Amino acid sequence: MGNVIEVTQLGKDYATAAGAFVALKSVNLTIAQGEFVAIMGPSGSGKSTFMNLLGCLDYPSRGEYKLDGENVSLLSSDALAALRNRVIGFVFQGFNLLPRLNARDNVALPMLYRGAGSGERKQHADEMLAKVGLAGLGERRPNQLSGGQQQRVAIARALANSPQLILADEPTGNLDSHTSDEVMGLFTELNHSGITVVLVTHESDIAKYAKRLVRFKDGEMIYDGKPEEGL
């Protein structure tokens, strides 16, 4: 089984009024296809910067990042966007659904960006909604859905282009504990189907669902191992 993520001496600096701020220092990490990894760390630890780099939402200042074997630093912005849309599905804490679109059309957006026809988009979006337990709710807009249902729509959207990798940033941060367990159960099922899952969380109970835990502090990776030993 190949590697989805290969990071070598990855670093990221930001310019500030006081000079360069080193947000991430020489991180080395490999994540194989089918892994379930939780990333934890206090505010300012570098975990969000790292996730932005993994998601190709920002470029590293140093080092190398290979996503599905492609060195992202060598790609044009168009090629990078195409790679991101093909390989990665994103899930965010705030759901990031478009309020004017119904659930089906929200799920269909990634397919629209890759040029799929309207019939294919509708059929596949309904299939993805059914996969996350929302069959028959495609016509509802986000404000007609509960928080847990909105996050399921967001997960269905992340699955729309059959990604190898799901990046989830605090996916249960706006949910109660019961709904959080349901959503994490869904991530576990997706992982069992072969999808690689990498999620940022500050909650130990959520990190326990993962098979591997990575901890950051002061821009450095300080732990990489089993969740039960690192929590």
N, C-alpha and C positions, 0 to 999 in steps of 0.2 A: 504494500500500500504506500503510495507516494506522499510527499509533503505538500500541504496546501500553503503553509507559511514557512519561510526561511528568512530569519533576521540575523545579520552579522554586523557587530559593532555599530548598531544603530544609535544615532544621537540626534537631538533636536535642540536648537537654540532659538531664542526669541530676543529681538532688540527691545530694550527698554531705555528710559531716560538715564538710568544709572549705568547703562552698558548692556552687554549680552547676558541673558539669563539662560543657563543651561537647564532645560526642562527634562531632558532625557540623556543619560550617559551610557554609551557603549553597551547596548543590550544585545545579547545573543539568545535566540530562541528559535526552536523548530517545533511546528505543530503538524502532526500527520493527519491525513484524511481519516475522518471518523472519530477524532478526539472530542472531548467535552471539557473545556478549560474555563475556570473561573479566574478573573483578575481582580485583586483587591489591593487596597492601599488607602491611606488617609488623603484628605484634600491636599493637593499640591505635590503628590507623590510621583506624578508622571504617568499614571495609568490612563487618564483621558487623552493625553498627548499620544501615548502609545497606541491607543485604539484608533485615534484619528489617522495615524500613519498606516495602521493595518487596513483601514477602510479606504485608503488612497484619497483621503479628504485633505491631506497635507503632505508636503514633501519632506524627507529627512534632510538634516543639515550635514550628516555624515553617515557612513556605513552603507549597507546594501539591504534591500528588501526584495525578496522574490515572492510573488504571489502566483500560485499555480505554475511555477517554473519561470515566470517572466520577471525580469528586473524592472521594477516600476520606474526607477529613475531614468531609464533610457527611453521611456515611452512618451509620445506626444500627448497632449491633453485629450485629444479625441480617442486615441488608442487606449489611454488609461481609463477614460469613461466607459468605453466598450468592454474592457476587461472587468471593471468593477461591476457593471450591469450583468455580465455573464456569470461571474464567479460568486459575488457576494450578495446576500440579502441582509438588510439592516432592520433592526428593531430598536426603538427608542423609548425612553421613560415616558415622554409626553405623547406617545402614539404617533404624532405627526401626520394625522389624517387630514385631508382637505375637507372642511366643513360643508362645502357646497356640493360635494360629490357623495353619492350613496356608497355603501360598502363595496358593491361589485365594481364600481368605477375606480374606487381607491385601490382595490387589489389589482386592477387591470393596468394601472399607470406604468409599471416597469415594462409591461409587454408593449405598450404604446411606444415607449422610447426605443424599443428594438425593432419597431416596424411591423408588429403583428396586426393582422386584419381584425375588424370589429367582431366578426363571428367567433374567431378563435379566442379573442380576448374575453368575450362574454362567457363562453363555454368553460374556459380554463379558470376564470375567476370564480365561477360558481363551484367548480370542482375543488378549488383551494379553500373556499369558504366552508364547504362540506367537510373537508379534511380537518379543519380546526373546530368543528362542531357548530357551525353557523349556517347550516343548510336552510334555505328559505328566507334568509334575512338580507339578501343582496340589495333590496330596494331601500333599506333603512339608511338614514344619514347618521353620522357620528353622534349627534345630540339625541338620537332615539335609541342609543345603545348604552349599556352599562360600561364602566371602566374596563372590566374584564373582557367584555365583548369587543370593545374598541381595540384592546391589545391583541385579541385573537384576529381581528381584521388586519392589524399591522403585521402579525406573523404570516397570515395568508398572503399579504402583499410581498413580504420578504421571500416567500416561496414561489412567487409567480414565474420567475425565469429559471426554476429548477437549479438553485445555486448549490455549489459544493460547500459553501461556508455561510453561516449566519453569525453576524456580529450584533450583539445585544448590549446596549448601554443602559444599565439600571432598569431592566424591563419590568420589574415588579415594584419600582419605587413609588408609584401612585396607586398601588392596589392593597387591599386588605389581605390578611394572612391566608384566609381560605382561598381567595381568588389567586393569590400568588402561588399557592400550591398547585392549583389547577393549571396555571400558565407554565409552571416549571415541569409539571407532568407532561405537558405538550412538547416542551423542548426536549425532554428525555425521550419521548416517542420518536421525534424527528431525528435525534442523535442515533437511536437504535436502527433507524432506516438507512443510516450511512452518512448523514449530513454532519459536517464538523460544526460545533457550536463553541463560540468564544463569547463570554459575557462578563461585563463589569458589574460588580455588586459591592455594597458595603455591609451586606447582611450575611452573617455566618450560616444561618439556616438555608439561605439560597445557595451559597457556595457549596454546601454539602451535596447538592444534586450533581455537581461536576465530578469527573474522575481525576482531575488534575487541578492544582491550585498554583497560581503565580502571584506573588506579592511584590509590590513596589514600595519604596521609601526614598524620598529625596532624589528622585530621578533614576534610581538604580533598582534592578531586580534583586531582591534579597532572599526569595524562596521560590523553589520550583519543585513540587512534589505532590504527595497525596494530601487531599483536603483534611482528612482526619488527623494528620500529623502537623498540619500548618495552621490550624484554626485555634 
